[in-house]
Amino acid sequence: LVALADAARDIAAGETPRFPRSGIPEVDALVEALRRMHGDLASRALELEQERAGGNAIVDAMVEGVIAADLRGRIVMANPAARHLLGYAPDAALPDLRTLFRAKSAQDAVIEVLAGRDVHDCEVDLDSRVLSLNARPLYRNGAVLVLHDLTEVRRLEAVRRDFVANVSHELKTPLTSITGYAETLMDPCLDAQTRQRFLATV
């Protein structure tokens, strides 16, 4: 019975137990039940570990930054994309979630999510980057934040605005000239030679 108690403690501690042989049918039945329970627990633990490894691989492969924090705001997980977006080395220690961001919009979003409220599409200016921050509280377990890099999108939008402004400016002068010539061409008193010259210019 003492050996059985030791085996049960080893199972609880996640260690490999040593099961005794007693020769007493009732005790041997208990030993067999403990042995089966240990086998079931080991296989379930292996399945959970495999699921966790698969989930971690998916999160690590994401281009979006993912950060998980506990109820106190301590960061418990940050994928490589999040560390890259925030400028932290892969093995660098991360500060508390409340002090992770300097931008006020991001700090307000952190306060909201740690208070149990969702945050959607909060735009954050972070040095040379523009990030979209979405956050959701985890039931009794902190919060998860997702960061999406909008820097290239915003750059392309600026390029498009500049292009449209430049095209509008460049077209204004010739269109004004064409309009002037067209109005002149409507004059019925205009001679044929001048009319032909104006048409060629247009």
Secondary structure, DSSP 8 states (H G I E B T S, - for coil): -HHHHHHHHHHHHTS-------S-HHHHHHHHHHHHHHHHHHHHHHHHHHHHHHHHHHHHH-SSEEEEE-TTS-EEEE-HHHHHHHT--TT-----HHHH--SHHHHHHHHHHHTT--EEEEEEEETTEEEEEEEEEETTTEEEEEEEE-HHHHHHHHHHHHHHHHHHHHHHHHHHHHHHHHHHHT-TT--HHHHHHHHHH-
